[in-house]
Amino acid sequence: MRYVITGASRGIGFEFVQQLLRRGETVDAGVRAPEMARRLEPLLHESGNRLRIHPLDVTQADSVKAFAANICREPVDVLINNAGVQGQWVGLHELDYADLERTFAVNALGPLRITSALLPALRHGLGRKVAHVTSRMGSLSSNTEGGAYAYRMSKAALNMGVRSMANDLRRDGLAFVLLHPGWVRTDMGGADAPLPPRDSVSGMLRVIDGLSLEHSGRFFDYEGTEVPW
């Protein structure tokens, strides 16, 4: 199977690459800057031609177009939209609207750009699955604490976009899923997070492996439990 992963150079994305290569899959990894690809280089040497690394800034149309031109030469079985940023966690009166716009550009618009650009290859794949790493913090009913405006709002927008894509592309046989990875011990999650990346990613891969059109457009956590909207 051929997997495409965005935000693949660190954290959850890097763990996805590791686990998929260990399973014997082929992986195309999108990374924002060349220097961020260095962590992937040992995996490149170990896996040979099963890992390919591509520059990708999901906020830039030209970058996405060039990425898609490389990727769409062959069918894609599974796309994992993982690239994301946290944004500033500040109060309402401290909001930096430039930061808010950038967080939306990465977390909400980036997955739309990538999915749209890779549709030709996804339609010809065997898997026909698209997974989006979101967050329970984008759930309206789970928001009992407030704050984190940029992150919460961008993930809620992503969730709605995925529901629309699931409805629009069901006739093409494409299945979409939203995944909450848990509070993961990464640069974004911080050292106090209780969940190691390997457990989060192995759980999300189980959900992706079992994904069918019956589940398309639904929101699950890494343990396979449905998350309220």
Solvent accessible surface area in square Angstrom, and as a share of the most:
residue,aa,sasa,rsa
1,M,102,0.46
2,R,17,0.06
3,Y,5,0.02
4,V,0,0.00
5,I,0,0.00
6,T,2,0.01
7,G,26,0.25
8,A,0,0.00
9,S,7,0.05
10,R,117,0.43
11,G,21,0.20
12,I,26,0.13
13,G,0,0.00
14,F,19,0.08
15,E,18,0.08
16,F,0,0.00
17,V,0,0.00
18,Q,44,0.19
19,Q,19,0.08
20,L,0,0.00
21,L,14,0.07
22,R,173,0.63
23,R,106,0.39
24,G,46,0.44
25,E,20,0.09
26,T,34,0.20
27,V,0,0.00
28,D,1,0.00
29,A,0,0.00
30,G,1,0.01
31,V,3,0.02
32,R,132,0.48
33,A,15,0.12
34,P,106,0.66
35,E,97,0.44
36,M,47,0.21
37,A,14,0.11
38,R,161,0.59
39,R,128,0.47
40,L,0,0.00
41,E,77,0.35
42,P,75,0.47
43,L,22,0.11
44,L,59,0.30
45,H,146,0.65
46,E,136,0.61
47,S,15,0.10
48,G,43,0.41
49,N,132,0.68
50,R,76,0.28
51,L,2,0.01
52,R,77,0.28
53,I,46,0.24
54,H,21,0.09
55,P,93,0.58
56,L,7,0.04
57,D,36,0.19
58,V,12,0.07
59,T,21,0.12
60,Q,98,0.44
61,A,62,0.48
62,D,118,0.61
63,S,28,0.18
64,V,8,0.05
65,K,154,0.65
66,A,60,0.46
67,F,2,0.01
68,A,11,0.08
69,A,63,0.48
70,N,54,0.27
71,I,0,0.00
72,C,44,0.26
73,R,185,0.68
74,E,77,0.35
75,P,69,0.43
76,V,0,0.00
77,D,13,0.07
78,V,1,0.00
79,L,0,0.00
80,I,0,0.00
81,N,6,0.03
82,N,20,0.10
83,A,22,0.17
84,G,24,0.23
85,V,39,0.22
86,Q,67,0.30
87,G,20,0.19
88,Q,77,0.34
89,W,127,0.45
90,V,42,0.24
91,G,33,0.32
92,L,99,0.49
93,H,181,0.81
94,E,117,0.52
95,L,29,0.14
96,D,61,0.32
97,Y,134,0.51
98,A,72,0.56
99,D,32,0.17
100,L,22,0.11
101,E,121,0.54
102,R,108,0.39
103,T,1,0.00
104,F,55,0.23
105,A,25,0.19
106,V,8,0.05
107,N,1,0.00
108,A,6,0.04
109,L,88,0.44
110,G,1,0.01
111,P,8,0.05
112,L,69,0.35
113,R,91,0.33
114,I,1,0.00
115,T,1,0.00
116,S,71,0.46
117,A,30,0.24
118,L,0,0.00
119,L,27,0.13
120,P,73,0.46
121,A,4,0.03
122,L,0,0.00
123,R,93,0.34
124,H,139,0.62
125,G,6,0.05
126,L,163,0.81
127,G,16,0.16
128,R,88,0.32
129,K,29,0.12
130,V,0,0.00
131,A,0,0.00
132,H,0,0.00
133,V,11,0.06
134,T,1,0.01
135,S,8,0.05
136,R,87,0.32
137,M,48,0.21
138,G,4,0.04
139,S,2,0.01
140,L,144,0.72
141,S,76,0.49
142,S,38,0.24
143,N,63,0.32
144,T,121,0.70
145,E,155,0.70
146,G,36,0.35
147,G,31,0.30
148,A,6,0.05
149,Y,67,0.26
150,A,2,0.01
151,Y,23,0.09
152,R,27,0.10
153,M,91,0.40
154,S,0,0.00
155,K,10,0.04
156,A,30,0.23
157,A,41,0.32
158,L,4,0.02
159,N,4,0.02
160,M,135,0.60
161,G,17,0.16
162,V,0,0.00
163,R,93,0.34
164,S,55,0.35
165,M,24,0.11
166,A,2,0.01
167,N,98,0.50
168,D,80,0.41
169,L,18,0.09
170,R,97,0.36
171,R,195,0.71
172,D,36,0.19
173,G,23,0.22
174,L,0,0.00
175,A,4,0.03
176,F,0,0.00
177,V,0,0.00
178,L,0,0.00
179,L,0,0.00
180,H,27,0.12
181,P,11,0.07
182,G,14,0.14
183,W,146,0.51
184,V,6,0.03
185,R,106,0.39
186,T,26,0.15
187,D,119,0.62
188,M,74,0.33
189,G,21,0.20
190,G,30,0.29
191,A,93,0.72
192,D,125,0.65
193,A,2,0.01
194,P,91,0.57
195,L,22,0.11
196,P,18,0.11
197,P,32,0.20
198,R,150,0.55
199,D,61,0.32
200,S,0,0.00
201,V,0,0.00
202,S,36,0.23
203,G,1,0.01
204,M,0,0.00
205,L,6,0.03
206,R,159,0.58
207,V,24,0.14
208,I,1,0.01
209,D,71,0.37
210,G,50,0.48
211,L,10,0.05
212,S,48,0.31
213,L,66,0.33
214,E,134,0.60
215,H,51,0.23
216,S,9,0.06
217,G,2,0.02
218,R,80,0.29
219,F,0,0.00
220,F,20,0.08
221,D,11,0.06
222,Y,44,0.17
223,E,121,0.54
224,G,37,0.36
225,T,80,0.47
226,E,80,0.36
227,V,2,0.01
228,P,68,0.43
229,W,96,0.34
